[in-house]
Amino acid sequence: MSTNKNGEGGSGGPSPFSEEEVAAVTEGPAGDPELEDLDAADIDAVESESSFEKILAKSRKLTDPQIRNVIESVLFVAPQPLTLDQFFDATGIDREKIEKALQELMLARVDCGIMLHEVAGAWQLRTVPESAEYVRRFLKVKPQRLTRAAVETLALIAYRQPVTRPEIEDVRGVDSGAVLKALLDRRLIKIVGKKEEVGRPILYGTSREFLEFFALKSLSALPTLREFQELSEENQEIVEREAPKPVAGILEELSDNKLAEKLAAQDQASEEALAVLETAIDQADVISKSAAKILNPPQPPPEPGTTPAAPPNPPTDSES
């Protein structure tokens, strides 16, 4: 029977135990130094971690479905991508069986909200891209975006690594110190050494976080420059549709075909009119020269010993 704080029974009646008896049970024996020094919250935890030999022996008896369940459970609690060695250290399962289970899990997770990705030579569970907006809203995080300068610098490092800062700036044509610092802070690149030349400039390369950020299995998964040039017809249509149109293309769309024909006709008419005008000018010049000969005939040469007559003065307005 339970009692309340007044020592009465839980049913409302008087308690069969006296207050001294209740205090003796709840407070414990007085004057015990071991009990007085012991914290009530200090409870020794039982060592539950099994030895690797025991885990190894147990894993050998697992069936394929059980192995898939174990691998999936470990993936679920892992904060970072796991390699085959890390799976083996945690489970004791043969690496071949682990890799087989990972491939089966990847194929089984079709049309699911969680997908299995191989990134940076390791494996990780990730949300599908279609759910990104909802997941970000739940976690209250902003999408990670890179500036154009950061993308340009990161692409140069990814395709030319190891590369120095002067080599990057020689291609970009601008100072890249701030961009390199930002990429280092975000751990997308790392310092891989120093170049053996005057000044020993620092060499930069991509990091494992770079592969995780872009969900790449390895650097070999990067598209080659030839693949960029040999775009499929569908991708070319997308590029042409999304890319801004040049000014010439906009002018062609805005131009009127009839207006172009009118302008061409006007140009031809102008050329014909200019030819007629040039012909008329030539004819007028010939007529002008003929009239000048008639109005001003050449004077006969003066006889020897005589003074040539002065030409008549032209009439003035008052004389006329």
C-alpha positions in Angstrom: 0.0 0.0 0.0 1.3 3.5 -0.9 1.3 6.4 1.5 1.0 10.1 0.9 3.0 12.9 2.4 1.0 12.9 5.6 1.7 9.2 6.3 -1.8 8.2 5.3 -2.6 5.3 3.1 -3.0 5.8 -0.6 -6.6 4.8 -0.3 -7.3 7.6 2.2 -7.1 5.5 5.4 -4.4 5.7 8.1 -1.0 4.3 7.3 0.0 1.0 9.0 3.6 2.4 9.3 4.7 5.0 11.7 6.7 8.1 10.5 9.9 6.7 12.1 9.6 3.5 10.1 9.0 5.4 6.8 12.0 7.7 7.5 14.3 4.7 8.3 13.5 3.1 4.9 13.7 6.3 2.8 16.7 8.0 4.4 18.8 4.9 4.9 21.0 4.2 7.9 22.6 7.3 9.3 26.3 7.7 9.8 27.4 5.5 6.9 30.3 7.4 5.4 30.3 5.3 2.1 26.7 6.2 1.4 27.2 9.8 2.4 30.1 10.3 -0.1 28.3 8.4 -2.9 26.5 10.6 -5.4 23.0 9.4 -6.2 23.5 9.9 -9.9 26.8 8.1 -10.1 25.9 4.7 -11.6 28.6 2.5 -13.1 27.9 1.8 -16.7 28.2 -1.7 -17.8 30.7 -2.3 -20.5 28.6 -3.3 -23.5 31.1 -3.0 -26.3 31.8 -6.4 -27.7 35.3 -7.5 -28.6 36.2 -7.6 -32.3 36.7 -11.4 -32.2 33.2 -11.8 -30.9 31.8 -9.5 -33.6 33.8 -11.2 -36.2 32.5 -14.6 -35.2 29.0 -13.3 -35.2 29.2 -11.7 -38.5 30.3 -14.9 -40.2 26.8 -16.4 -39.4 24.9 -13.5 -40.9 22.8 -14.0 -44.0 22.8 -11.6 -46.9 19.6 -9.8 -45.8 21.0 -9.5 -42.3 24.3 -8.1 -43.7 22.3 -5.5 -45.6 20.4 -4.5 -42.5 23.7 -4.1 -40.5 25.3 -2.0 -43.2 22.2 0.2 -43.5 22.1 0.7 -39.8 25.7 1.7 -39.6 25.2 4.1 -42.6 22.2 5.7 -40.8 24.1 6.7 -37.7 27.4 7.6 -39.5 28.0 11.4 -39.5 30.4 11.1 -42.5 30.9 8.9 -45.5 32.3 5.5 -44.6 35.0 3.5 -46.4 35.1 -0.3 -46.7 37.8 -0.4 -44.1 35.6 1.6 -41.7 32.7 -0.8 -42.3 35.0 -3.8 -41.7 36.3 -2.3 -38.4 32.8 -1.7 -37.2 31.1 -4.9 -38.3 33.8 -7.5 -39.0 32.0 -8.4 -42.2 34.2 -9.4 -45.2 34.8 -6.4 -47.5 33.5 -8.3 -50.5 30.2 -8.9 -48.7 30.1 -5.3 -47.6 30.6 -4.1 -51.2 27.9 -6.5 -52.5 25.5 -5.3 -49.8 26.2 -1.6 -50.7 25.4 -2.3 -54.4 22.2 -4.1 -53.5 21.2 -1.2 -51.2 21.9 1.3 -53.9 19.7 -0.6 -56.4 17.0 -1.1 -53.8 16.7 2.6 -52.9 14.9 3.6 -56.0 12.0 6.1 -55.7 12.9 6.7 -52.1 13.6 9.9 -50.1 17.0 8.6 -49.0 19.6 7.6 -51.6 22.9 5.8 -51.2 25.8 7.7 -52.8 29.5 6.8 -53.3 31.4 10.0 -52.7 35.1 10.5 -52.3 35.7 6.8 -52.2 33.3 6.2 -49.4 29.5 5.6 -48.9 26.9 7.9 -47.5 23.1 8.2 -47.2 21.8 11.4 -48.7 18.4 13.0 -49.3 17.2 13.1 -52.9 17.5 16.5 -54.7 13.7 16.8 -55.0 13.4 17.1 -51.3 16.2 19.6 -50.8 13.9 22.6 -50.4 11.9 20.9 -47.7 14.9 19.6 -45.8 16.6 23.0 -45.8 13.4 24.6 -44.5 13.2 22.0 -41.7 16.9 22.4 -40.8 16.6 26.2 -41.2 19.8 26.4 -43.3 20.5 28.3 -46.5 21.7 26.6 -49.7 25.4 26.7 -50.2 26.2 28.7 -53.2 29.5 29.6 -54.9 30.2 32.9 -56.5 31.3 33.0 -60.2 34.9 33.8 -59.1 34.9 30.9 -56.7 33.6 28.5 -59.4 36.2 29.7 -61.9 39.1 29.3 -59.4 37.8 25.9 -58.2 37.6 24.7 -61.8 41.1 25.8 -62.5 42.4 24.0 -59.4 40.4 20.8 -60.1 41.6 20.5 -63.7 45.2 21.7 -63.3 46.1 20.6 -59.7 48.5 21.0 -58.2 48.5 24.7 -59.2 49.9 27.9 -57.8 48.3 31.2 -57.2 50.3 33.0 -59.9 49.2 30.4 -62.4 45.6 30.8 -61.4 45.8 34.6 -61.7 47.6 34.3 -65.0 44.5 32.5 -66.4 41.8 34.6 -64.7 43.6 37.9 -65.1 42.6 39.2 -61.6 43.9 38.8 -58.1 42.6 35.6 -56.6 43.9 35.8 -53.0 40.5 36.5 -51.4 38.8 33.7 -53.4 41.5 31.2 -52.4 41.2 32.1 -48.8 37.4 31.6 -49.0 37.8 28.2 -50.6 40.3 27.2 -47.9 37.9 28.3 -45.2 35.2 26.2 -46.7 37.7 23.3 -47.0 37.0 22.8 -50.7 40.7 23.1 -51.5 43.8 22.4 -49.5 47.5 23.1 -49.6 49.4 20.2 -51.1 52.9 21.5 -51.0 55.3 24.1 -52.5 56.6 24.3 -56.0 60.3 23.9 -56.5 61.0 27.3 -58.1 62.0 30.8 -57.1 60.0 31.9 -54.1 58.6 28.4 -53.7 54.9 29.3 -54.2 52.2 27.3 -52.5 50.5 24.5 -54.5 46.8 24.1 -54.2 44.6 21.0 -54.8 41.0 19.9 -54.2 40.1 18.2 -50.9 37.8 15.3 -49.9 35.1 17.9 -49.0 35.2 19.0 -52.6 34.2 15.5 -53.8 31.5 15.4 -51.1 30.2 18.8 -52.0 29.7 17.9 -55.6 28.8 14.2 -54.9 31.7 12.9 -56.9 33.2 9.4 -56.5 36.6 10.6 -57.5 38.4 13.3 -59.6 38.1 10.9 -62.6 34.3 11.5 -62.4 34.8 15.1 -63.5 33.7 15.8 -67.1 36.5 16.0 -69.6 37.0 19.1 -71.8 36.2 16.9 -74.8 32.8 16.1 -73.2 32.1 19.8 -72.8 32.8 20.3 -76.5 30.8 17.2 -77.7 27.5 18.1 -76.1 24.5 16.1 -77.2 21.9 17.7 -79.4 19.5 17.9 -76.4 22.1 19.6 -74.3 22.9 22.0 -77.1 19.3 23.0 -77.4 19.2 23.6 -73.6 22.3 25.7 -73.8 21.0 27.7 -76.8 17.6 28.2 -75.0 19.1 29.2 -71.7 22.0 31.3 -73.0 21.3 35.0 -73.7 20.8 35.8 -77.3 23.4 38.0 -79.1 22.4 41.4 -80.3 22.4 40.3 -83.9 19.9 37.6 -83.1 17.6 40.0 -81.3 17.8 42.5 -84.3 16.9 39.7 -86.7 13.8 38.8 -84.6 12.7 42.4 -84.4 13.4 43.2 -88.0 10.5 43.2 -90.5 11.1 41.3 -93.7 9.0 43.7 -95.7 10.9 46.6 -94.3 14.1 45.0 -95.3 12.8 44.6 -98.8 11.7 48.2 -98.9 15.2 49.4 -97.7 16.8 47.2 -100.4 14.6 48.7 -103.1 15.3 52.2 -101.8 19.0 51.5 -102.0 18.7 50.4 -105.6 16.6 53.4 -106.5 19.1 55.7 -104.9 22.0 54.2 -106.8 20.0 54.6 -110.1 19.2 58.2 -109.3 22.8 58.9 -108.4 23.9 57.5 -111.8 21.3 59.7 -113.6 22.5 62.7 -111.7 26.1 62.1 -112.6 25.2 61.7 -116.3 23.3 65.0 -116.1 26.2 66.8 -114.5 28.5 65.5 -117.3 26.1 66.8 -119.9 25.8 70.2 -118.3 29.5 70.5 -118.1 29.8 69.8 -121.9 27.1 72.4 -122.7 28.7 75.0 -120.4 32.0 74.6 -122.2 30.4 75.0 -125.6 28.5 78.1 -124.6 31.6 79.6 -123.2 33.3 79.2 -126.6 30.4 80.8 -128.4 30.1 83.8 -126.0 33.8 84.4 -125.7 35.5 83.6 -129.0 39.2 83.6 -129.0 40.8 87.0 -130.0 43.1 87.2 -132.9 46.7 87.7 -132.0 47.8 91.5 -132.1 49.8 92.8 -135.0 53.4 93.5 -134.3 54.1 97.0 -133.0 50.5 97.7 -131.8 49.1 97.7 -128.3 46.4 95.2 -127.6 43.0 96.7 -127.0 41.7 96.6 -123.4 38.7 94.4 -122.9 35.5 96.3 -122.4 34.5 96.9 -118.8 31.5 95.0 -117.7 28.4 97.2 -117.3 27.4 98.3 -113.8 23.9 98.4 -112.4 23.6 102.2 -112.9 24.6 101.9 -116.6 22.3 99.1 -117.3 
